[in-house]
Amino acid sequence: MRTAVILIVASAALSAAEANPPPLNTVMELDLKRYAGRWFEIARLPNRFQTSCAGEVTATYRLRPDGKIDVVNECSTDDGALKSAKGQARIVDGPMKLQVRFAPAWLSFLPMVWGDYWVIDLADDYSWAVVGEPAREFFWILAREPRLSEAEIQAIVERAEEQGYDLSTMTRTRQRSLVESPTQ
């Protein structure tokens, strides 16, 4: 009986710890002017809004005079069509913690149309970045070029796992036809 109680208490404690992961750390500084431009998706955790994306996934960020950021996400579908989503990002707590929405502008007053977009890892030269959010349901590795070395990817994954990410379902993004240089 005593062993059963200990197992139940330990199981409950583990469940509580999993439900409340430690705070997610962001990068210490982010220069939005350097961050703006085109990024290639290298890998991601599967998510509901990218289910039709088969590859060639990019995100382009453009700074606006009002301090917000225009966002254009593009990908190719299985049938070769180009899928595009336009949105807007806003700074919520320093430039490393943003929120993004793809809902129409007239719905922007609703908190639920905004999703957390936190830069949690970043190369010193802005050649790659990692985006996540506090619940650790979403995760992207982005790069300025269509490919990253396996060593860089593995180092990024290790750091993200240290922050509580389970990347066992992470998928790599096909980037075979994107060879032109990023646009600013």
N, C-alpha and C positions, 0 to 999 in steps of 0.2 A: 504494500500500500504506500509506504513512504517513498519508494522508488518511483511509483506512478505519479505521485504528487510532484516530486522533483522534476520528472520529465515534462509534466504539464506546465509547470512554472517556467522551465527553461525554454520550452516551445513558445510560450506566450511572450517571453522576453525577446526571443529571436524574431518573432513576428513583429513586435513593436519596433525593434531596431531596424528591420527592413522597411517598415512603413514610414519611418522618420529618419531618412538618411542624414548624415551630417551636412552642414551647409556646403553648397557648391562654390568653390573658389573660382574667381574670374582672373583674367590677366590684370596686372597692376595699372597699366596704361594702355590706351588705344587712341591712336591718331586717326580720326575718321577720314581725313583727307588722304592718308596713305591706304586706308582700308577700302575706300571707294574704288569702284572699277569692277572688272569681271573676275569671277572665281569659278573654277571647275570643281564639281563635286567628285571627291575621290572615294568616299565611303559614307554610309549612313546606317542608322537603325531603321528598319522598316516602319513606315507610318502610313496612315490612311489617305493622306493627300498626295502621295507620290506612287500610288499603286499602279497607275498606268504608265509611269516613266520606265522605259526600257534602257535608256542610256543617254549619253551626251547631255548630262545635266549641268546647267550653269546658273549662277546667280550674279546679277549685276546691280551694284549699288551706286546711286548718284545723290550727292549732297544737294539739298535745297536751300535757298536763301533763308527760309523760315526755321532752319535748324533740324528739320525732319529729313528723312532719306527715302527716295524713291527706290523701290525694289522690283526687279523683273527676274522671275525664275522661269527657266525654259528647260525642256527635255524633249527627247524623241520618244514616240510610242512604239509598240511592237510593229505596227503597220508603217512606220517611217514618218508619220505625221509629227509636226512640231507642236508641242503643247506649251502655252505660255500663261503665266499668272502674274498680274501686276498688283503690287501692294505698296505699303508705306511703313516705315519704321520710325520709332520715336525713342529718344533717350529717356530712361526712367531713373537711373541711378549711376551717373557717370557714363561716359561713352561705351564702357564695356558691358553695360546692362541695358539692353534695348528691348522693346516690344515691337512686334510686327503684326500687321493685319492685312488680309487679302479680301475682306468684306468691303462692300461699297462704303464710300466716304461718309454717307449720311448715317451709317450705323456706328461710326467711330466713337460715339459717346457711350456705347455699351462695352463694359469691361470684358465680356466673354469673347469679343471678336479679336482681342489682342492676345498674342502668344509671346511668352518669354523667349528672348534670343540673346543668350549670354555668350560672350567670347571667353572661353575657358582655357585656351592655349593658343599661342601665336609665335611664329618664327620671328626672330629679331629683325629680319629683312622683309617681313610681311610676305614671304613666299608661300606660306601655308597658315591656316587658321583652323581652330576647332570651335564649333558652336554647340551649345547644349542649353539645358534649362534645369531648374532646381529639382523637379520630380524625376529627372534622368530618363524620361520616356523618349526624348528626341536627342539626336546626336548626328553631327555632320563633320566630316573632315573635308576642308576646302583647300584648293591650291591655285596659284596663279597660272600654272601650266597643267595640262591634262593628266600628268602623272607625277607620282611621288615615289621615291625609292622605298623598297620594302623595309629597310632599316628605319627610315623616318616614320613610316606607318606604324611599325611595331613599337617604337618609342612613344608615339602619340597614344596608342592603345594602352600601353602600360600606365602612362600618367593618368589617363581617363579612368582606368580601372581602379587606380589608387584613390580616385575621387568618388568611388562608389558606383561607377557605371558597369552594367553587365553587358558586354559587347559580344556575347556568344551568338547573337543573331545578326550582327553587323554584316552588311553586304557591300561588296565593292561595286563601284559604278563603271559601266562601260563608257569609255571616252575615245572610241576608235577614230571618229572622223573629224574631231575638233583639233585642228593644227594651227589655225591662225592665232596671232598674238592677241592678248586681251585688249579690249577697248576701255578707255578711261571715261 
